[in-house]
Amino acid sequence: YRLKMKASRYVFNEIQKNFATLPFTLRAISDEKQARMGIVELAKHDMVTGYPVLYEKAGDLVAHFKYTVLLLPSGTVRI
């Protein structure tokens, strides 16, 4: 698909260059205003997919853990 807006082409190139396979935030793109305009066309044509916002019940406790996992031929290793 050929992107029509210059902002969309700019955002797509920034994503491909800096975040090819990783999730990202629009704040990480150098020109955030252009990113907000361009991301609309990218999402409309299914070139990017947004992560859904997760909501918890009011009053519930939530824990968030991050760690790195190595996928090796002998098995997985959590670092």
Secondary structure, DSSP 8 states (H G I E B T S, - for coil): ----SHHHHHHHHHHHHH-SSS---GGGSS-HHHHHHHHHHHHHTTSS---------TT---------EEEETTEEEE-
